[in-house]
Amino acid sequence: MLTFDNVGLLLIVIALSTIWYESLRLREMAIRHCHILCRESNLQLLDQTVSLVSIKLKRADNGRLKLKRKYQFEVSENGVDKYSGFITMLGNRHIESRLEGPDGQNIFHQSGPTSLH
């Protein structure tokens, strides 16, 4: 027999599964954007280096609270050197990218209101 305790536990499991799935989906979107950014910059994305470094609540332009996620990744020009990059997403929208260049300079990419789907 299904009790209120079991229903509550089931709802918690469903909520956690949904959050986990959404986080994986957004990470995949960030990886796709990293590939696009690297292709445009003639760089190679080093596989398995895209990782979440921060997550916080922030208000979007429409006033709604969304999660702001910052991902770090590594790129290379020739397969030997390594440079860091960052992608910031607000909800499912890419809002900023930053690449560290060979001389320590930063290359910034600001995004408009587009989102990756």
Contacts in CASP RR format, 6 or more apart in sequence:
PFRMAT RR
TARGET T0000
AUTHOR 0000-0000-0000
METHOD contacts of the structure
MODEL  1
MLTFDNVGLLLIVIALSTIWYESLRLREMAIRHCHILCRESNLQLLDQTV
SLVSIKLKRADNGRLKLKRKYQFEVSENGVDKYSGFITMLGNRHIESRLE
GPDGQNIFHQSGPTSLH
23 52 0 8 1.000
26 69 0 8 1.000
26 89 0 8 1.000
26 91 0 8 1.000
26 92 0 8 1.000
27 50 0 8 1.000
27 52 0 8 1.000
27 71 0 8 1.000
29 89 0 8 1.000
29 92 0 8 1.000
29 94 0 8 1.000
29 116 0 8 1.000
29 117 0 8 1.000
30 50 0 8 1.000
30 69 0 8 1.000
30 71 0 8 1.000
30 87 0 8 1.000
30 89 0 8 1.000
30 94 0 8 1.000
31 50 0 8 1.000
32 116 0 8 1.000
33 87 0 8 1.000
33 94 0 8 1.000
33 97 0 8 1.000
33 116 0 8 1.000
34 45 0 8 1.000
34 50 0 8 1.000
34 71 0 8 1.000
34 73 0 8 1.000
34 87 0 8 1.000
35 45 0 8 1.000
37 43 0 8 1.000
37 87 0 8 1.000
37 97 0 8 1.000
37 99 0 8 1.000
37 109 0 8 1.000
38 44 0 8 1.000
38 45 0 8 1.000
38 75 0 8 1.000
41 75 0 8 1.000
41 99 0 8 1.000
41 107 0 8 1.000
42 77 0 8 1.000
43 75 0 8 1.000
43 76 0 8 1.000
43 77 0 8 1.000
43 83 0 8 1.000
43 99 0 8 1.000
44 75 0 8 1.000
44 76 0 8 1.000
44 77 0 8 1.000
44 79 0 8 1.000
45 73 0 8 1.000
45 74 0 8 1.000
45 75 0 8 1.000
46 73 0 8 1.000
46 74 0 8 1.000
46 75 0 8 1.000
46 76 0 8 1.000
46 79 0 8 1.000
46 82 0 8 1.000
49 72 0 8 1.000
49 73 0 8 1.000
49 74 0 8 1.000
50 71 0 8 1.000
50 72 0 8 1.000
50 73 0 8 1.000
51 71 0 8 1.000
51 72 0 8 1.000
51 73 0 8 1.000
52 69 0 8 1.000
52 70 0 8 1.000
52 71 0 8 1.000
53 70 0 8 1.000
53 71 0 8 1.000
53 72 0 8 1.000
53 86 0 8 1.000
54 68 0 8 1.000
54 69 0 8 1.000
54 70 0 8 1.000
55 67 0 8 1.000
55 68 0 8 1.000
55 69 0 8 1.000
55 70 0 8 1.000
56 67 0 8 1.000
56 68 0 8 1.000
57 65 0 8 1.000
57 66 0 8 1.000
57 67 0 8 1.000
57 68 0 8 1.000
58 65 0 8 1.000
58 66 0 8 1.000
58 67 0 8 1.000
58 68 0 8 1.000
58 90 0 8 1.000
59 65 0 8 1.000
59 66 0 8 1.000
60 66 0 8 1.000
60 90 0 8 1.000
60 91 0 8 1.000
61 113 0 8 1.000
66 90 0 8 1.000
66 91 0 8 1.000
67 90 0 8 1.000
67 91 0 8 1.000
68 88 0 8 1.000
68 89 0 8 1.000
68 90 0 8 1.000
68 91 0 8 1.000
69 88 0 8 1.000
69 89 0 8 1.000
69 91 0 8 1.000
70 86 0 8 1.000
70 87 0 8 1.000
70 88 0 8 1.000
70 89 0 8 1.000
71 86 0 8 1.000
71 87 0 8 1.000
71 88 0 8 1.000
71 89 0 8 1.000
72 84 0 8 1.000
72 85 0 8 1.000
72 86 0 8 1.000
73 84 0 8 1.000
73 85 0 8 1.000
73 86 0 8 1.000
73 87 0 8 1.000
74 82 0 8 1.000
74 83 0 8 1.000
74 84 0 8 1.000
74 85 0 8 1.000
75 82 0 8 1.000
75 83 0 8 1.000
75 84 0 8 1.000
75 85 0 8 1.000
75 99 0 8 1.000
76 82 0 8 1.000
76 83 0 8 1.000
77 83 0 8 1.000
77 102 0 8 1.000
81 102 0 8 1.000
83 99 0 8 1.000
83 100 0 8 1.000
83 101 0 8 1.000
83 102 0 8 1.000
84 99 0 8 1.000
84 100 0 8 1.000
85 97 0 8 1.000
85 98 0 8 1.000
85 99 0 8 1.000
85 100 0 8 1.000
86 96 0 8 1.000
86 97 0 8 1.000
86 98 0 8 1.000
87 94 0 8 1.000
87 96 0 8 1.000
87 97 0 8 1.000
88 94 0 8 1.000
88 95 0 8 1.000
88 96 0 8 1.000
88 97 0 8 1.000
89 95 0 8 1.000
92 115 0 8 1.000
92 116 0 8 1.000
92 117 0 8 1.000
93 111 0 8 1.000
93 113 0 8 1.000
93 114 0 8 1.000
93 115 0 8 1.000
93 116 0 8 1.000
94 111 0 8 1.000
94 114 0 8 1.000
94 115 0 8 1.000
94 116 0 8 1.000
95 110 0 8 1.000
95 111 0 8 1.000
95 112 0 8 1.000
96 108 0 8 1.000
96 109 0 8 1.000
96 110 0 8 1.000
96 111 0 8 1.000
97 108 0 8 1.000
97 109 0 8 1.000
97 111 0 8 1.000
98 106 0 8 1.000
98 107 0 8 1.000
98 108 0 8 1.000
98 109 0 8 1.000
99 106 0 8 1.000
99 107 0 8 1.000
99 109 0 8 1.000
100 106 0 8 1.000
100 107 0 8 1.000
101 107 0 8 1.000
END
